[in-house]
Amino acid sequence: MPQDHAQPDPNRSAGRPTGNEAQRTRPALDFATVGAALGLALGFLEAGLLRHLPRFTGLLQPDVRGAIWLIAPLADAPAGALTGLLLGGFAGLRKTHPLWRAVFAATGFGAAAAYVGWLLFWFRAGVGVVVPKPLVSVPLIVNFLITPAIYFVVGFTASLLLLRRLSKREEGFPSGRWRRMLALLDLIVVAALALALVAVAASEPQYFPSPLAGPPVATPHNNIVLIMLDTVRADHLSCYGYARPTTPRLDALALQGVLVEHAVAPTSWTLPALASVLTGLLPHQHGAGWNQAMAAQPLTLAEILKAQGYETAAFNANEEFGLAGWGLDQGFDVYVDAHDWLRHNLAATFVGQSLYQTLFQEFVSFNAFDHLDAEEINRQVFDWYAHRSRRPYFLFINYMDAHRPYVPPAPYDRRFGRIPKPILRHISAALHDGHWRRPISPSERQDLLDGYDNSLNYLDAQVYRLIEVLRASPDCERTFVIVAGDHGEGFGEHGAYDHGWDLYREVLHVPMLVSGPGIPTGERVESVAELREIFPTVLELALGKVGAPISQTSLSRFWTPSSAPAKDAVPVISELTPSQADRRGRTVLSLCDARWHFLLDSEGHTELFDWQKDAAESQNLAASPALQGVIDQMRGQMEAILARSVSPWWQVAYLSPLDQPGKPFARRALANPEAFRLLGPPVGSCQAYFQGRMSTPAAHPSPSQEDLLRSLPYH
């Protein structure tokens, strides 16, 4: 009997897909084409929101540049194409029922609608974009799930009905011609955006004027370089007695000037700390805090010096709380922050945060995708320095290389040991109340300390590079350099890691060095000093003796023999309100004098430490009957310093630990400040001195403070 022989498939023999394979592949390609188009459209929507609406509550201006119109669509298009490819692949597995393919297509459109809902809600949470009114009262974290879910259901249902109707057409949906046109359009748009982005990347923003030839102009004013070291605690610098040689170059700089042994920060996180340095005010006075920008009314160092003819420039590496939109750019001719970097613009997108950041951490570094290390900051500073004018200048730099996850560039990443990758992955998660979900073991804690010390060693080398450039300048003989930390860092000494959770010594004790012409060399100030006293110190070094409040509060009083005020006459105040991640919800006030450190929180808890004998603050003495007089005295001093601080007060929430039932402290204090006896100049007296000599724009407190401030007399 003759046997039947299967006929060979000419497509398979030619290497082309068979009919069945083509039917399975075609949906994947079709879905990917549509997904890319949706990604481009969603990218343009996201770019519009990012460009016109600040993505953080309280931020005064968006933190992206115009290039976001190129970056967001290019970031979202591949994500959309990949999503479509996956859905199309599943849709091509079966061909028995047309509803199967329509369901997967509707799923893709529903996902796009959910993304729109998520974007709208995200910006509504920050600045008031409208979402369904019934959701307004729902808790925020639940809303992030409910809003996209509603948009998904609506998008899925509408698209499924539409696709079912269109699928009844003889040609089906989409048609072959339509698919080819859409694919061509995708390619054209992506190519155009990519070419434009390459052109933007090739031409960096021009921040600086053309260089002026000739020698520096003769001027009685001095140059000021203020270097802030983000997240640097004093007791890990070798010049402060640390056992490891973490900062040999800063050690040498300390020998060429004055080192302040016990400088205390006004708070334990960046934004209010920098605002205090730039204004000389405490946080309750300048208003900067969680979800709150610095008030526009207080004068900054840059504004005062600019009015005196200074060129002012700032370079801030903190990609979140160093942004100009928090009000820190007031008075600066040049303010370079993360928003100028294309990487930051990519990191601002949802795909950048979720996908590219994950890939970057897995294969490149556990630093933030848009992290600006000291070498990059120096490159920008050196560019500005080469193009600066011949006027005296005020240069402000905030380096951020000691910040978590403590991963400096090689070879510094193993100077004192290396943090294992599993630990880096663990600490990259969000903290709650200063803790991770899984506790850190003693050996893991030591790994973190090794990484922190590595970061300090790298930072030390980069600061030295900057100092070398300054010393090579012809006008170095009239240039003062101040180096200080904005706050410290916790490593579980009191339970919490990182910073911004409490006001213990590990997050308040910061380094502070002053060097320049006429500054004593090798001197160490043993008295307690305030970080915010950099404000009067800079003004005195720059402008000379300009008024009693300046000379009374400048750090020069510690090395000028004729200074009148008694050293340590006024203890140091620090303030902290809770972040959204702090479930304890405590506001904390701190007072530190030559011996004692007193803490009071909004729940009425008190702590007292003898930091001279117990530098680690491991023994709380507040329950000791013999020290109740000390506690009463410290509380009275705290009330007096705050009550007599110069108004207006832009964030009275900082003062809530001193509230009494039915009697807010701010109301009592501003109504009768003379009832509080104060030693030394009021906090903010330097600010008030210049306020009376310069016109400043009007500013308005937040709505929550208007009623209180309107009812209170100013002094």
N, C-alpha and C positions, 0 to 999 in steps of 0.2 A: 504494500500500500504506500502510495506516495505520502511523504510527510510534509506538513506545512512548515515553512520557514518564516520566522518573523522578519519583516522588512526593516532594515536599519533606518534609524532616524537621521536624515541628512543634517539637521541642525546639530545633533550631538556629535556626529562625525566631523563637522566643521568647527566644533568648539563653541558654537552658539547655544544659548539656553533653549531647552525644549519648550513646547507649548505650555506644559504644566509648570515648569520652572519660571517661565515668563509671567504666567498668571500669578505666581506667588511673589515674584520680584516686583512686578509693576505697582502693586499697592504701596510697597515700602518706598519706592521712588516718588510716587505721587504724593504720599503723605509727607515725605521729607521736603518736597518742593513747597507744599502748602505750609508746612511747619516753619520753614525758613522765612517765607513771606510774613507769617504771623509774628515771628520773632523780630523781624525788622520793624513791623508796625508797633509792637509792644516796646521795642527799644526806643523808638521815637517818643512814645508816650512817657516812658520812664525818664528819658532825657529832659523832656519838657518839665516834668515834676521836679527833678533834681536841680535843674537850672533856675527855676523860678520860686521854689519853695524849700526853705531849710529843712533838712531831714532830721534835725535834732530839736526837741523842744527848747526854746530859749535862745537858739542861735539866731543872730540878727540878720544874717545873709547866707545864701547858699555856699556850700564848700566845694563847688565844682566850677570849672571854667567852661568856655564855649566849646571846647573839644569834646564835651560830653555828648554833643549831638552826633559825633562820629563814633565815639566809644561805645555808648549804650546799644545802638543797633547792631554794631559788629559783635558785641558780647552776646546779645540775645538771639541773633540769627542762627549761630551754630547750635545753641541749646534748643531752639525751636525745631531745627532740622533733625537733630538727634532724637528728640521726642517723637517727631513724626515718623522717623525711620523705625523706631521700636514699635509704635502703634501699627504702622503699616505692615511690619513683619508679622505681627499677630493676626492682623486682618487677612493676610494672604494665606494663612494656614488652612482655612476652610473656604469653600466656594459654594456650598450647598444652599445657602440662603442669603439673599442680598442684605437682610437686616444685620447679619454678622459684621459686614464691612461698615455699614452705616453706624453701628454702635461704637466701633473704634474711632471712626472719624468724629462722631459727636463727642467722644471722650476727649479728643484733642482740642476741639473748640471749647469744651467745658473747662479744660485746664487753662486755656488762654483767658477765658472769662474770669476764672478764679484768680489768675495772676493780676488781672486788672483790678479786681476787688481788693486783693492784698495791697497793691500799690496805693490805691485810693485810701484805704484805711490807714496804711502806714503814714501817709502825709496828713491825713485827717488827725491822727494822734498827735502830730507835731504842730500843725498850723491851722487846722480847721477845715480841711476838705470834707465835703458832706458825704456821709454814708447813711444807710437806712436808720431813721430816727429811733425805732424800737431797740436798736443795738447800743445806743449811747450809754445807757445805764449798766450795761453788762461789763464785768471786769475785763481789763485790757487783754490779759493773756487768753481769755476765752474768746474774746472778739477776734483775735488774730486767726482763730480757727473757724468761727461762725461766719464771718463776713466772706472769706473765700469760698466756703461751702455753699452759701446762698448763691453767690455768683456762678459757681460751678453747676449747680442744679438748673439755674435759669439758662445758662449757656448750653448745657448738654441737652436739655429738653427742646429748646428752640432750634438748635442745629439739627437734632435728630428728626424733628418734624419736617424741617426744610429739606434735608437730604433724602428722606423717604419720598417726598413729593417730587424732587428733581430726578430721583432714580427711575421714576416711571417714564421719563422721556426716552425715546428710542435710542438716542446717542449716549444716554447716561450722563453722569456728572462726576468729575469734570470731563469735558471732551478732550480728545487728543490735542487739538489745536490750542485749546485753553491752557492745557498743562505745559505745552512747549513755550507758549508766550510767557507764562508765569515763571518758568525756570529761567528763561532768558532775562526777564526783568530782575529776578533775584540776583543773577550773576552781575548784571550791569550795576545795580545799586551797591552790592557788596564791593565790587571793584572800585567804584567811584569813592565810596567811603574809605576804603583802605588806602587808596592813593592820597586822598586828602589828609588822612591821619599821618601817613609817612611824611608828608610835607610839613605838617604841624610839628611832628617830633624832630624834624631836621632843623627847624628854626625855633630855638628856645625863646620864651618870653624875654623881652628886653626891659629889664627893671631899671637900668642904670643910665645916666647921662653920658655923653661923650667925655673922655678924660680931658682935663684942663692942664695945659703945659705950664711949666714954671715951678718955682719953689713954693712952699706953703706960705699963705698970707700971714703976716705978723698979727697976732691976736693975744689979748690977755687971757683968753679962755683955754682950758685944757681939754684934751680928748678923753673920753670915757669909754671904756670897754667893760661891759657888764656880762659876765658869763654865768649862766645858770645851769646847774647839773641836775637834771630831772631824776628824782628818786635816789638821791645819794645821801646816805646817813654818815655822820661824821666818824663814828667809831670803826668804820671799815677802811679808813684812809690811814696809811702808814704814818703820816705826819701827825695824826691824832693818837698814836700809840698802838695801832693795830699790828699784830705780829707778822702778818704777811706784807711783803713789799709791793702793795697794790698800786701806789701812786708815787713813784720816785721823782717824777718831774714836778708834780705839785708840791712835793716835799721841798724841792729846791726853790720853787717860787715862794713858799712860805718863809724860807730863810732870807729872802730878799725883800720881805715886807712884814706885815702884821698878820698873825693868825688869831682869830677869835675862838677861844676854847669852848665856849658854851653858847653858841648861837641857837636860838629857838625859833622855829617856823610858826607862822600865825595860824596854820591849819595843817592837815596831813594829806592834801592832794593838790594837783597842779593849778587849776584855774584860779581859785581864790588866793592861793599863795603868790602866784605871779601878779595878780591884781594888787595885792598888798605891797609887793616890792615896787611896783610901778606908781602907786599912789601914796604910799606911806600910811594907809588906813587898814583897820581891821576888817574882816569880812562883813560884819554887820553894817559897816559904814559904806563900803563900796558896792555891796550887794551881790557880787559874783558867787555863784553856788550851783548846786545841781539844778539843771534846767533853767538857769538864770544867768544872763550875761552881766558883765560889769556895767554899772550905771554910767551914763554919758557925762554926768555933771562933774565928778572928781577930775582934777587935772592930773595928767600923767607926767612922768619925767620927760618923755618925748615932747609933750606939748609945751612944757615950761622951757626946755632947752631950745626947742625950735624957735620959740619967740625971742630967744637971745641970739639967734643967728646960727644955731647948730644945724648940721646935716644929721638926720636921724634915720637909722636903719635897724631892722630887726629880722632875725632868722630863727624860726621856731620849728623844731623837729617833731613836736607832739602832734600827731596826726588827728587827734580829736579835740583835746582841750587847749591846744595851742593855736587854734584857728582864729583868724582875724574877726570872724563873726561873733566871737564872745566879747568884743569890745577892746581887746588887747592891742589893737593896731592904732589906737587914738594917738595922734601926733607924729606918727612915723611917716617919713617921706617914702620909705621902702619897707614893706612888710611881706616877707617871703614865708609862706606856710605850706602845708601839704597840698592845698588845693591847686598849687601851680604844677604839681607833678602829675603826669598822665597816669602813673600807676595808682595814685589816689583816686583819680576819676574812675578808673576801672573798678577799684575796690569799693567805690560808693554804690555800684550797681548790685542788684540782687544776685546775678550770676557771678559777679566778681567776688562778693562776700561768701557765697555758698560753695561754688565750684572751684574757681581759680585760686581762692585762698587755701582751700583744702589741698589742691594739687601742689601749690607752692610750699606748704608746710611739709607735705609728704616727701617731696623730691628736692627741694632747694634749702629752705630754712624755716624754722618755727617762728621767726619774727613775723609781724604783720606784713601782708603783701605790699603795703604802701609805707613800710617803715623807712625812715630817712636816717641813715647812720651818720656818725660825726664826720666821716670823710666826705660824704655828699654835701653836708651842710658847709663844711670848710670850703669846698669847691665854689659854692655860691658866694660865701663870704669873701673869698679871695678875688672873685670876679668883681664884686662890688668895690672892694678895697682898691683894686687897680684903677677903677673908674671914678672914684670919689672926687668930690670937688676940693678946693683948697680951704674950705671953711673948717672950723673945729667940728668934730663929729661925736655923736653918741651912738655906739654900736651895742646892740642887745642880742645875745645868742642864748637859745635854750637847747642844749643837747639832751637826747633821750636814750642814751645807750645803756644805762644801768637799769632800765625798766624790764619787767617780766616780758619775755621768757628767759632773759639773761643769756643770749646767744650772740656774742660778738663775732666779727669775721675772723677767719683763720689768719695767723696762728694763735690769736688771743683766746680762741674758744677752748683751749686746753692748757692755759698757762698754769692754773692751779688745780686742774682736774676738769673732767668733761661731764656734762649732764647727759645721762643715757636717753635715747630716743623715747622709750616708753614713759619716762617721767616728763619729758617735754610735751608729749601728747597729753598726759594727764593734767599738767598745769595750764595747758592752753584752754581748758574748759573754763566756763564762767564761775566766779566765786559768789557765794552767798554768805553774808555775815563774816566774810574773811576766811571761809573754809571751802574746800572742795568736797565732793560727795564722799570720796574715799580719803581717810586721814593720811597724812604724810608720815612715813616712818623716820626714825632718827637718821638712818643712812641716806634716805632720800632728801631729808632736810640738809644734810651736809653737801649733797650734790648740788642743791640749789645755792647754797652759800659759795661753793666753788664757782658756779656759773656767774654769780653776782660779782665775785672778786675778779673773775676774768674780764667782765664787762668794765669794771672800774679801771683795770689795767689798760684796756683798749682806749677808754675815754681819756685817761691820763696822757697817752701818746698823742692823741689827736688835739687835745688842748695845747700840748707843747708845740705842735706844728703851728697852731695859730699864734702862740706867743713868739715863735721864731720870726714869723712874717711881720708882726708888729715891731719887733726889735730892729728889723732891717730897714724900717722906714725912717726918713730924715726927721720926722716929728715925734720919734719915740720918747724923747726927753721931756715931752709935756703930755704924755699919755699915762693915764691911771688904769689899772686893771683890777677888777673885783671879781672873785670867783666864789660862788656859793651854791649850796643845794637848795632846791625849793621845798623839799620835804624828805623824810627818810623812807625806810622800808621795813615791814615786819616779816619775821620768819618764825612765827609761832611763839614768840616770847610771852605773849599774853593771849595766846590762842589764835590770833588772826594772822594771816599772811597778806602780802601786798600792802596797800595803804588806803587811807580814806575811811577806815572803819573805827578808829579810836584816836586818842591823843596821848599815847604813852611815849616815853622818851625815844624809843627806837624809830618813831616816825616824826618826831619833832626836832631832835638834835641834829643839826646840819652843819657842814663845814662852811667857813667864811674866811677868805683871805683878801687882803688889800695890799697892793703894791704900786709904786710909782714915785715920782720925784718928791722928795721931802718926807716920805713915809719912813718911819724907823725900820731898820732891818733886823730880822731875827727876833722880833718882840712877840710875845704871846699874851693876849688879854685873857685873864682868868675870870673876869666878871661875866655874869649872864647878860647877853645882849639879844636884841630882837632882829630877826631877818628883815622886817619892814624898815629898820633903821638904815637900810641901804638908800632909801629915798633921800633923807636929808644929807647923808654922806656924799652921794653923787652930786647933789646941788652945791654943797660946800666945796668939793674938789673941783667942780667945773667953774663955778662963778665966784668963789671966794666967800668972805664973810658977808652974808646977805641979810641976816636978821637973827634975833635972839632964839626963836624956836628952832632954827636950823642948827646953830652951834650947841644948843642944849641937848639935842637929841642925835647929833651926828656921832658916828663911831670915833671921830677924832678926839672926843672928850677923854677917851681911854689912853691916848698917847700924847695929849697936850697937857703939860704940867699946870698951866694956868686955868684949866677948866674948873668952873665953879660947882656944877652939880655933883653931889655925892654919888659915887659909883654904887650901883645896885639899889638906888633909892626907890625905883619903881619896878615891881615884878613884871613878868612877861605874860600876856594873855594870848591864848590860842582858842579857836572856835571851830566847831564842826557840826553840820546838820547831816541827817542820814540820807543815803542814796536810796533809790528804789530797790536795789539789791540787798539792802540792810533790813531784814525783817524785824529787827528789834525796834527800829524806829526811834532811836535815842539821839537827842541833841546833846552835845558834850561841850563843856567849858573847862579850860585848864588854866592854872596860874602857877608859874614857876619863879621862885626867887633864888637867892644864893644857896639855900639849903633844901627847901621843901618844894614838892610838886603836888599840888592840890587839884583834884578833878571832881566835877559835879555834873551829873547828867539830868535830863528832863524827867526821869523817873524818881529822882530824889536820892540816888545812890552817890555816896561820897567815897573818895579814895585819897590817901595821903602817903607819900613816899619821901623818905630821906635820901634823895638821889646822890648826895655827896658820899654817903656810906654804902648805899645800895643802888649803884648805877644801873643795874638791870631791872630795878623797880619790881622786885620779886616779893616784897613783904609790904602788904597794905597795913598801915598803922592807924587807919581811921577809927578803929574800934577801941583804941587805947584811951582809957580815961585821962591819963596824964597829958594827952595831946589835944584834948577838946578845945583848949584855949587857942592852940595853934590853928585848928580848923576854923574857929570863929573869926580869928584875925585874918586868915587867908580869904575867907568868904567876904568879910567886910572890905578888904582891899580889892577883891574882884568886883564887887558892886560899885565901889567908888571909881575905879578906873573906867568901867563901862558907862556908868551914869554920867561922868564928866567928859566922855569922849565927844568930839565935835560932831554935831548933827549937820545935815539930815542923816538918818539911818535908813539905808535902803533895803535891809533884810533883817527885820527884827526877830525873825524866827531863830536866829542864832542865839538869842538871849533867853530863850524859854526855860532853861534850867533854873533861872532866878525868879521865875513867876511864882506868885502866891495865889491861892484860890480866890478868883474874882478880882485879882490885882496883878495884871501883867507888869513885869518889871519895866518894860519900855514906857508904859504910861506913868508909873511912879517916878521914874528917873527923869524923864523929860519935863514932867510937871514941876518938879522941885529938885533940880540938880545940886543946889547949894546944900542940901541935906547930907550930901556925901562928901567927906573930906578926902582930898586928893593930894598925894605927894608927887611933885614933878609936873611937867607940862602935860596938858590933856592930849590924849591920843588923837592925832589929826591936826594938831596945831600948826605943823608945817604946811599942810594942805590949806588950812584957813589963811595962813600968811600970804600965800600966792593967789588964793581965790580973790582976795581983796585988791590985788594988783593986776589981774588979768580978767578980761571978759570971757565968759564961758557960755555955751549954749544951754538953754533950759532943758531939763530932763524930768521925767515923770516916774514915780515909783510904780511897782506892780499893783494891780487892783487890790490885792489882799492887804496891802500896806497903806493904801490911800486914806482909808477912814481913820486909822490910828494916827497917822502923821498929820492929817488935817485938824485933828482935835488937840494936838499938842503944841505948846509954844516952842520956838527955836531959841537957842542960846548961842 
